[in-house]
Amino acid sequence: MNSRIIIIGQGIAGSLLAYELMKSGRNVMVIDNGYKTSASRIAAGMWNPILFKKLKKSWRADDLLPSLQRTYTELEELLDKKFMYDREIVRLFPSNDSANDFHLAVKDERYSDYLEDKPQPELEAVANDEFGYGTIKGGYIELPVFLPAFRKFLESRDSFLEADFNEKDLEITAFGVIWNGYEAQKIIYANGYKTTESKFWSYLPITRTHGNMLHIKAEDLNLKGVFNNGQWLLNLEDGSYKMGATFEWDLLEPTPSEEGKQKLITKLESGLKKKPELDIIKQHAGIRPTSADHRPIMGFHANHPEIGIFNGMGTKGIMLAPFFARQFSASLTEKSVIEDVVNVNRFRNKTKG
């Protein structure tokens, strides 16, 4: 029996699943069309352990962050590349109530690893901080460095194929699947919003969420870390910034919109004492695959156990993917159980095909 596992998509989800499976000794083939539809390639790659609106820990933060640090550190060593950076996230408070909530949380030992209450003179010089601000310990993965480096790693092991995946070419056999001559025991859909176009997975409640992001220079800002006033401005290693992101549900293709660009600029200006001079290097757009319950979707099709899915990471993919890629890999290599809260079987009563 061919033990190969085909993974469709080399975004953050597909890459980390491939990594975990290869660590376990599995033969992997990743199929990707060169990031033509990948939201991962243009994403900021940030992680943030705190939900701003309710000021509480992000779901499973205490599990996800150790896995994040361990996995990306391993990958930096494997690929001999630097792409993981710590960044303080400085959040402007929108009201006195939110400021009070933060100051109380700083004193709570449950949040001591994530929150800080300290002065930020550079921020105060330029920001409209009427209600103050708080600091959260976060960071980002430089995806334009990580993803191509991991692709080269896959290529060096004959585990990557640049191609457009067409489901019409997929054949289910008694021993697994065959796609364009490639035999495999399993095939895993990790191709983001494109999964919704699959006849096997079209029933899943995955929303296409369009987002615009700007890559800019702003010499007069001199802000470090991440500035957040309801949207984020991330200071990159080269001194430029990424700014985002919009949420639009009526745009179905990853095409930048003028309206989205203006929303980002207007929101940034509202958090500053004076309008900055922005040099727009490039505007990006992507489609995020977000599940209805905002949880990952992973596991195997009820009627076709040779067909799997690893998807629905949404805006938290950088945090979610390391932990759950390891769990999914273990389900394949060690026969361990996928948690019910992320298992695709939670939608099983809607299964078609």
Long-range contacts (C-beta under 8 A, 24 or more apart in sequence): 1-175, 1-176, 1-185, 2-175, 2-176, 2-183, 2-184, 2-185, 3-27, 3-185, 4-28, 4-29, 4-182, 4-183, 4-184, 4-185, 5-29, 5-184, 5-185, 5-186, 5-187, 5-188, 5-332, 6-30, 6-31, 6-177, 6-179, 6-182, 6-184, 6-186, 6-187, 6-188, 7-31, 7-187, 7-188, 7-190, 7-310, 8-32, 8-165, 8-187, 8-188, 8-189, 8-190, 8-191, 9-38, 9-189, 9-190, 9-191, 9-192, 9-194, 10-35, 10-38, 10-147, 10-150, 10-151, 10-154, 10-160, 11-35, 11-38, 11-39, 11-40, 11-41, 11-147, 11-190, 11-191, 11-192, 11-317, 12-40, 12-43, 12-45, 12-141, 12-143, 12-147, 12-313, 12-317, 12-318, 12-321, 13-40, 13-190, 13-192, 13-310, 13-311, 13-313, 13-317, 13-321, 13-325, 14-188, 14-190, 14-191, 14-310, 15-40, 15-146, 15-147, 15-150, 16-71, 16-321, 16-322, 16-325, 17-188, 17-190, 17-310, 17-321, 17-325, 17-328, 17-329, 18-150, 18-154, 18-159, 19-71, 19-75, 19-150, 19-325, 20-325, 20-326, 20-328, 20-329, 21-329, 21-332, 21-333, 22-157, 22-159, 23-329, 24-329, 24-330, 24-332, 24-333, 24-334, 25-333, 26-329, 26-332, 26-333, 27-159, 28-154, 28-159, 29-159, 29-160, 29-161, 29-182, 29-184, 30-154, 30-159, 30-160, 30-161, 31-161, 31-163, 31-165, 31-179, 32-151, 32-160, 32-161, 32-162, 32-163, 33-162, 33-163, 33-164, 33-165, 34-162, 35-147, 37-191, 37-192, 37-193, 37-194, 37-254, 37-287, 38-147, 38-192, 38-286, 39-192, 39-193, 39-211, 39-254, 39-286, 39-287, 39-288, 39-289, 40-143, 40-147, 40-192, 40-317, 41-143, 41-144, 41-147, 41-286, 42-143, 42-213, 42-284, 42-285, 42-286, 43-143, 43-213, 43-286, 43-317, 43-318, 44-140, 44-213, 44-232, 44-234, 44-242, 44-244, 44-245, 45-140, 45-141, 45-142, 45-143, 45-146, 45-318, 46-87, 46-89, 46-138, 46-139, 46-140, 46-226, 46-232, 46-234, 46-318, 47-138, 47-139, 47-140, 47-141, 47-316, 47-318, 47-319, 48-89, 48-136, 48-138, 49-114, 49-136, 49-137, 49-138, 49-319, 50-111, 50-114, 50-115, 50-136, 52-91, 52-228, 55-98, 55-101, 55-102, 55-105, 57-110, 57-111, 57-114, 58-316, 58-319, 59-294, 59-295, 59-316, 60-323, 61-114, 61-319, 63-323, 64-319, 64-320, 64-322, 64-323, 65-319, 67-322, 67-323, 67-326, 68-318, 68-319, 68-322, 68-323, 70-322, 71-322, 71-325, 71-326, 72-141, 72-146, 72-322, 75-146, 75-150, 78-153, 79-146, 79-149, 79-150, 79-152, 79-153, 81-145, 81-146, 81-149, 82-145, 83-141, 83-142, 83-143, 83-145, 83-146, 83-149, 84-139, 84-140, 84-141, 84-142, 85-139, 85-140, 85-141, 85-142, 85-237, 86-137, 86-138, 86-139, 87-138, 87-139, 87-140, 87-225, 87-226, 87-234, 87-235, 88-116, 88-135, 88-136, 88-137, 88-138, 88-224, 88-225, 88-226, 89-135, 89-136, 89-137, 89-138, 89-225, 89-226, 89-228, 89-232, 90-120, 90-123, 90-133, 90-134, 90-135, 90-136, 90-225, 90-226, 90-227, 90-228, 91-133, 91-134, 91-135, 91-136, 91-228, 91-229, 92-127, 92-128, 92-129, 92-131, 92-132, 92-133, 92-227, 92-228, 92-229, 92-230, 92-271, 93-129, 93-131, 93-132, 93-133, 93-134, 94-131, 94-230, 95-131, 96-131, 98-131, 99-131, 99-132, 99-134, 102-134, 103-134, 106-134, 113-137, 122-222, 122-223, 122-224, 123-223, 123-227, 126-221, 126-222, 126-223, 126-272, 126-273, 126-274, 126-276, 127-227, 127-229, 127-271, 127-272, 127-273, 128-229, 128-270, 128-271, 128-272, 128-273, 138-226, 140-226, 140-234, 140-318, 141-318, 142-236, 142-237, 165-191, 165-194, 167-197, 167-198, 167-199, 167-200, 172-304, 172-306, 172-307, 176-306, 177-306, 177-307, 185-306, 186-300, 186-306, 186-307, 186-308, 186-332, 187-306, 187-307, 187-308, 188-308, 188-309, 188-310, 189-307, 189-308, 189-309, 189-310, 189-311, 190-309, 190-310, 190-311, 191-311, 192-287, 192-288, 192-289, 192-311, 193-287, 193-288, 193-289, 195-289, 195-309, 195-311, 196-289, 199-352, 199-353, 200-301, 200-304, 200-307, 200-353, 201-301, 201-309, 201-311, 202-352, 202-353, 203-347, 203-350, 203-351, 203-352, 203-353, 204-291, 204-297, 204-309, 204-311, 204-312, 204-344, 204-347, 204-350, 205-291, 205-292, 205-293, 205-347, 206-289, 206-290, 206-291, 206-292, 206-297, 206-311, 206-312, 207-249, 207-289, 207-290, 207-291, 207-292, 208-249, 208-252, 208-287, 208-288, 208-289, 209-247, 209-248, 209-249, 209-287, 209-288, 209-289, 209-290, 209-314, 210-246, 210-247, 210-248, 210-249, 210-250, 210-251, 210-252, 210-254, 210-257, 210-260, 210-285, 210-286, 210-287, 210-288, 211-244, 211-245, 211-246, 211-247, 211-248, 211-260, 211-285, 211-286, 211-287, 211-288, 212-244, 212-245, 212-246, 212-248, 212-256, 212-257, 212-260, 212-261, 212-263, 212-264, 212-283, 212-284, 212-285, 213-242, 213-243, 213-244, 213-245, 213-264, 213-283, 213-284, 213-285, 213-286, 214-242, 214-243, 214-244, 214-261, 214-264, 214-265, 214-280, 214-282, 214-283, 214-284, 215-240, 215-241, 215-242, 215-243, 215-280, 215-281, 215-282, 215-283, 215-284, 216-240, 216-241, 216-242, 216-243, 216-278, 216-279, 216-280, 216-281, 217-241, 217-278, 217-279, 217-281, 218-276, 218-277, 218-278, 218-279, 219-277, 219-279, 220-276, 220-277, 221-272, 221-276, 227-271, 229-267, 229-268, 229-270, 229-271, 230-267, 230-271, 231-264, 231-267, 231-268, 233-268, 240-281, 243-268, 245-315, 251-285, 252-287, 253-287, 254-285, 254-286, 254-287, 255-285, 256-283, 256-284, 256-285, 257-285, 260-285, 288-314, 288-315, 289-313, 289-314, 290-314, 290-315, 295-341, 295-342, 296-320, 296-324, 296-342, 297-342, 297-344, 297-347, 298-324, 298-327, 298-328, 298-338, 298-342, 298-343, 298-344, 299-328, 299-331, 299-338, 299-342, 299-343, 299-344, 299-345, 300-344, 301-344, 301-351, 301-353, 302-345, 302-348, 302-351, 303-351, 303-353, 304-353, 309-344
